[in-house]
Amino acid sequence: MKRPSKSDSPQFIVTGGAGFIGSNLVKALNERGHENIIVVDHLNHPAKTRNLERLRFSDYYDKVTFRTMLQEDMIPKVDCLFHIGACSSTLVSDEAYLTDNNYLYSVESCEWAARVGARFVYASSAATYGDGSLGYGDEDDSVTRSLRPLNAYGRSKQMFDLWAMDQGLFDRIAGLKYFNVYGPGEDHKGEMRSMVHKAYGQIASDGVVRLFQSHRPDYRDGEQVRDFVYVADAVAVTLFFWDPPEVSGLYNCGTGRARTWIDLAKALFAAVGKEPKVEFVPMPPQLRSSYQYHTRADMSKLRRAGFVAPFIDTEEGVARYVREYLAAAPGV
């Protein structure tokens, strides 16, 4: 699959480029005038194909083909490899699959980028923070090494963070611990869609948003909190690590604000012009031991590195998502 592209440099690879954050990243590069982009993904859902239809890029490789080409040094040299592709499901328990797909694939991509002198920027995850008992700071390497993710997905992301740290690579590569990202382009993600996407469908079908009950006495129902970050902001942070001067290291990508699920539901009802109606349902037993009750990114390290743009607040981000996408998208 190819699209017409310009011949000017720089040139990029975006793995996961048909997915959620990846397709928005390609779109942002297009808006900057860049079209020399190799998109890598696995087109296993019609919504991924639709994501590609709005983008301009020079070539497309299936993920399996791309990994073989990496190992055989058959990939055209580029200036930057944005490695966003991964299995992001917190419900997958196959450790061997996640080790291969999320860890080894990242190692192969990073080692190739180093061989050809390409910038390497990759997606880590806030899931690496586990239950949050050690905080959500990205400053202290000893804390990063001590983190204990609550699920196999988080462990696979932590494995690569620690590998990069052990290899002494964080003076030349950048990793981003994405918090709860939401926005256009996530239709294919099934149960891993943001609550905004899921709840919009609930409101459309029966006028109610269903949230998990709390199973801890220190949190009332719906008052579990998350750091919700709009995808445009996640992309802006990602591109900051390409823009000169090149800043390296492992960084949080959130907003620095913790909002409750009830806040999110109210923002969504306001965006669709309806009075809030929330019901609380039991959390599935298999999720209770791995559920994060509180997340909030410490953004001070990123701010000191020079990222000064403000983050969209939850109410504005949800309204924008509804107005510009969900209200017009078929089948949502």
C-alpha positions as CSV (number, residue, x, y, z in Angstrom):
1,M,0.0,0.0,0.0
2,K,1.5,3.3,-1.0
3,R,0.6,7.0,-1.1
4,P,2.2,9.7,-3.2
5,S,5.0,11.4,-1.2
6,K,7.2,14.4,-1.5
7,S,10.9,13.8,-2.1
8,D,12.2,16.2,0.6
9,S,13.8,15.0,3.9
10,P,13.5,14.1,6.7
11,Q,12.2,10.5,6.5
12,F,10.4,8.6,9.2
13,I,9.2,5.2,10.2
14,V,6.1,5.0,12.4
15,T,5.3,1.5,13.7
16,G,1.7,1.1,14.8
17,G,1.1,3.8,12.2
18,A,-2.5,2.5,11.5
19,G,-3.3,2.4,15.2
20,F,-4.5,5.0,17.6
21,I,-1.5,7.1,18.7
22,G,0.5,6.1,15.6
23,S,-2.1,7.3,13.1
24,N,-2.5,10.6,14.9
25,L,1.3,10.9,14.8
26,V,1.4,10.3,11.1
27,K,-1.4,12.9,10.6
28,A,0.6,15.5,12.7
29,L,3.7,14.8,10.5
30,N,1.5,15.3,7.4
31,E,0.3,18.6,8.8
32,R,4.0,19.7,9.1
33,G,4.5,18.8,5.5
34,H,6.2,15.4,5.9
35,E,5.1,12.6,3.7
36,N,8.2,10.5,3.4
37,I,6.9,8.1,6.1
38,I,7.0,4.3,6.2
39,V,4.0,3.1,8.1
40,V,4.3,-0.3,9.8
41,D,1.3,-2.2,11.2
42,H,-0.9,-5.3,11.0
43,L,-4.2,-4.5,9.3
44,N,-6.4,-6.8,11.4
45,H,-9.3,-4.5,11.7
46,P,-11.3,-2.4,9.2
47,A,-11.0,0.7,11.4
48,K,-7.2,0.6,11.0
49,T,-7.6,0.7,7.3
50,R,-9.9,3.7,7.7
51,N,-7.3,5.4,9.8
52,L,-4.8,5.0,7.0
53,E,-7.1,6.5,4.4
54,R,-6.8,9.9,5.9
55,L,-3.0,9.8,5.8
56,R,-0.2,10.5,3.3
57,F,2.8,8.2,3.5
58,S,5.4,6.7,1.1
59,D,5.2,3.0,1.9
60,Y,3.5,0.5,4.1
61,Y,5.0,-2.7,5.6
62,D,3.2,-5.4,7.5
63,K,4.7,-5.9,11.0
64,V,5.9,-9.4,10.3
65,T,7.6,-8.4,7.1
66,F,9.1,-5.4,8.8
67,R,10.7,-7.4,11.6
68,T,12.3,-9.7,9.1
69,M,13.7,-6.8,7.1
70,L,15.0,-5.2,10.3
71,Q,17.0,-8.3,11.1
72,E,18.4,-8.5,7.5
73,D,19.1,-4.7,7.3
74,M,16.8,-4.3,4.4
75,I,14.9,-1.2,5.7
76,P,15.7,2.1,3.9
77,K,17.6,4.5,6.2
78,V,15.5,7.1,7.9
79,D,16.0,10.0,10.2
80,C,13.7,8.9,13.0
81,L,11.9,5.7,14.0
82,F,8.8,6.3,16.1
83,H,8.2,2.9,17.6
84,I,4.5,3.1,18.7
85,G,3.3,-0.3,17.7
86,A,2.6,-2.8,20.5
87,C,-0.2,-5.0,21.9
88,S,-1.7,-2.6,24.4
89,S,-4.3,-4.9,25.9
90,T,-4.1,-5.2,29.7
91,L,-6.3,-8.3,29.4
92,V,-3.8,-10.4,27.5
93,S,-2.0,-12.8,29.8
94,D,0.2,-14.6,27.3
95,E,3.6,-13.5,28.6
96,A,5.5,-15.2,25.8
97,Y,3.5,-13.3,23.1
98,L,3.9,-10.0,24.9
99,T,7.6,-10.6,25.5
100,D,8.1,-11.2,21.7
101,N,5.7,-8.5,20.4
102,N,6.3,-5.7,22.9
103,Y,9.8,-6.4,24.2
104,L,11.9,-8.2,21.6
105,Y,10.3,-6.2,18.7
106,S,11.3,-3.0,20.5
107,V,14.9,-4.3,21.0
108,E,15.1,-5.2,17.3
109,S,13.8,-1.8,16.3
110,C,16.1,0.1,18.7
111,E,19.2,-1.8,17.7
112,W,18.5,-1.2,14.0
113,A,18.0,2.5,14.6
114,A,21.3,2.6,16.4
115,R,23.1,0.8,13.5
116,V,21.8,3.2,10.9
117,G,22.1,6.4,13.1
118,A,18.3,7.0,13.2
119,R,16.7,8.8,16.1
120,F,14.6,6.3,18.2
121,V,11.5,7.4,20.1
122,Y,9.3,4.7,21.6
123,A,6.0,4.2,23.5
124,S,6.3,3.0,27.1
125,S,3.3,3.1,29.4
126,A,1.9,4.3,32.7
127,A,1.0,0.7,33.3
128,T,4.7,0.2,34.4
129,Y,3.9,2.1,37.6
130,G,1.8,-0.7,39.0
131,D,-0.3,0.2,42.0
132,G,1.3,3.6,42.3
133,S,2.8,3.0,45.7
134,L,6.1,4.2,44.5
135,G,4.5,7.3,42.9
136,Y,4.4,8.4,39.3
137,G,7.7,10.2,39.0
138,D,10.1,9.6,36.1
139,E,13.1,11.2,37.7
140,D,14.8,8.5,39.7
141,D,16.3,5.5,37.9
142,S,16.3,3.5,41.1
143,V,12.6,4.0,41.4
144,T,12.1,3.0,37.8
145,R,14.0,-0.2,38.5
146,S,11.8,-1.0,41.5
147,L,8.4,-0.6,39.8
148,R,6.2,-3.7,39.8
149,P,3.5,-3.6,37.0
150,L,0.2,-5.3,37.8
151,N,-0.3,-7.0,34.5
152,A,1.6,-8.7,31.7
153,Y,1.3,-5.7,29.3
154,G,2.9,-3.5,31.9
155,R,5.6,-6.0,32.6
156,S,6.5,-6.2,28.8
157,K,6.8,-2.4,28.7
158,Q,8.9,-2.3,31.9
159,M,11.2,-5.0,30.4
160,F,12.2,-2.7,27.5
161,D,12.6,0.4,29.7
162,L,15.0,-1.6,31.9
163,W,16.8,-3.0,28.9
164,A,17.4,0.5,27.5
165,M,18.5,1.7,30.9
166,D,20.9,-1.2,31.3
167,Q,22.3,-0.6,27.8
168,G,23.0,3.1,28.7
169,L,20.8,4.3,25.9
170,F,18.8,7.0,27.5
171,D,21.3,9.7,26.5
172,R,20.3,9.1,22.9
173,I,16.8,7.6,22.7
174,A,13.5,8.8,24.2
175,G,10.7,6.7,25.8
176,L,7.2,8.0,26.7
177,K,5.1,6.6,29.5
178,Y,1.6,7.4,28.0
179,F,-1.1,7.7,30.6
180,N,-4.9,7.4,29.7
181,V,-5.0,8.6,26.1
182,Y,-8.3,9.2,24.4
183,G,-9.4,10.7,21.1
184,P,-10.0,9.9,17.4
185,G,-8.6,6.8,15.8
186,E,-9.2,4.3,18.6
187,D,-12.3,2.5,17.1
188,H,-10.4,-0.7,16.6
189,K,-9.2,-1.2,20.2
190,G,-12.2,-3.1,21.5
191,E,-12.1,-3.3,25.3
192,M,-9.0,-1.2,25.3
193,R,-10.9,1.8,23.9
194,S,-11.0,4.8,26.2
195,M,-13.9,5.2,28.5
196,V,-15.0,8.3,26.5
197,H,-15.5,6.1,23.4
198,K,-17.3,3.3,25.3
199,A,-19.5,5.7,27.3
200,Y,-20.5,7.7,24.3
201,G,-21.9,4.4,22.9
202,Q,-23.7,3.7,26.2
203,I,-25.3,7.2,26.1
204,A,-26.4,6.8,22.5
205,S,-27.9,3.3,23.2
206,D,-29.7,3.8,26.5
207,G,-28.7,7.2,28.0
208,V,-26.6,5.8,30.9
209,V,-22.9,5.7,31.6
210,R,-21.8,2.6,33.5
211,L,-18.7,2.9,35.8
212,F,-17.0,0.3,37.9
213,Q,-17.9,0.2,41.6
214,S,-14.9,0.7,44.0
215,H,-13.7,-2.3,45.8
216,R,-11.5,-0.3,48.2
217,P,-12.9,1.5,51.2
218,D,-10.7,4.6,50.6
219,Y,-12.4,5.3,47.2
220,R,-16.1,5.9,46.7
221,D,-17.8,4.5,43.5
222,G,-16.7,6.6,40.5
223,E,-14.0,8.5,42.4
224,Q,-11.1,6.4,41.2
225,V,-8.9,8.8,39.3
226,R,-6.9,8.9,36.1
227,D,-4.7,11.3,34.2
228,F,-6.7,11.6,31.0
229,V,-4.6,13.0,28.1
230,Y,-6.1,14.0,24.7
231,V,-4.4,12.3,21.8
232,A,-3.3,15.6,20.2
233,D,-1.4,16.4,23.3
234,A,0.2,12.9,23.4
235,V,1.3,13.4,19.8
236,A,2.7,16.9,20.6
237,V,4.8,15.5,23.4
238,T,6.0,12.7,21.1
239,L,7.1,15.1,18.4
240,F,8.9,17.2,20.9
241,F,11.5,14.4,21.1
242,W,12.1,14.8,17.4
243,D,12.2,18.6,17.3
244,P,15.6,20.1,17.9
245,P,17.2,20.2,20.3
246,E,16.9,16.5,20.7
247,V,16.1,15.7,24.3
248,S,16.6,12.1,25.5
249,G,15.5,9.9,28.4
250,L,12.4,8.3,29.8
251,Y,9.5,10.7,30.4
252,N,5.9,10.7,31.5
253,C,3.2,11.7,28.9
254,G,0.1,12.8,30.8
255,T,-1.3,16.2,31.9
256,G,-0.2,16.2,35.6
257,R,-3.9,16.4,36.6
258,A,-5.9,13.6,38.2
259,R,-9.6,13.5,37.4
260,T,-12.3,11.1,38.6
261,W,-14.4,8.8,36.4
262,I,-17.4,10.8,37.4
263,D,-15.7,14.0,36.1
264,L,-15.2,12.2,32.8
265,A,-18.8,11.1,32.7
266,K,-20.1,14.6,33.5
267,A,-17.9,16.1,30.7
268,L,-19.3,13.6,28.2
269,F,-22.9,14.3,29.2
270,A,-22.2,18.0,28.9
271,A,-20.7,17.5,25.4
272,V,-23.8,15.7,24.2
273,G,-26.2,18.0,25.9
274,K,-27.8,15.6,28.3
275,E,-28.3,15.4,32.1
276,P,-25.8,13.0,33.7
277,K,-27.1,9.5,34.5
278,V,-24.5,7.1,36.0
279,E,-24.8,3.6,37.1
280,F,-22.2,1.6,39.0
281,V,-21.5,-2.0,38.2
282,P,-19.3,-4.6,39.9
283,M,-15.7,-4.8,38.6
284,P,-15.0,-8.2,37.1
285,P,-13.1,-10.3,39.6
286,Q,-10.2,-10.9,37.2
287,L,-9.5,-7.1,37.1
288,R,-9.6,-6.4,40.8
289,S,-6.1,-7.4,41.6
290,S,-4.6,-5.4,38.7
291,Y,-6.8,-2.3,38.8
292,Q,-5.1,1.1,39.3
293,Y,-7.2,3.3,41.6
294,H,-5.1,6.5,41.2
295,T,-2.8,7.7,38.4
296,R,-1.3,11.2,37.9
297,A,1.8,11.9,35.8
298,D,4.5,13.9,37.4
299,M,5.3,16.3,34.5
300,S,8.1,18.3,36.1
301,K,10.9,16.5,34.2
302,L,9.2,17.1,30.8
303,R,8.6,20.7,31.7
304,R,12.3,21.2,32.6
305,A,13.3,19.6,29.4
306,G,11.6,22.4,27.6
307,F,8.0,21.2,26.7
308,V,6.0,24.3,27.6
309,A,2.7,23.8,25.7
310,P,-0.4,23.7,27.9
311,F,-2.5,20.5,28.0
312,I,-6.1,20.3,27.0
313,D,-8.3,19.8,30.1
314,T,-10.8,17.0,30.3
315,E,-13.9,19.0,29.5
316,E,-12.4,20.6,26.4
317,G,-10.8,17.4,25.2
318,V,-14.0,15.4,25.6
319,A,-16.1,18.1,23.9
320,R,-13.6,18.3,21.0
321,Y,-13.7,14.5,20.6
322,V,-17.5,14.4,20.5
323,R,-17.9,17.4,18.3
324,E,-15.1,16.6,15.7
325,Y,-15.4,12.8,15.6
326,L,-17.8,10.7,17.7
327,A,-21.0,12.6,16.7
328,A,-20.1,12.2,13.0
329,A,-18.5,8.7,13.0
330,P,-20.6,5.9,11.7
331,G,-21.2,2.9,14.0
332,V,-19.7,4.6,17.1
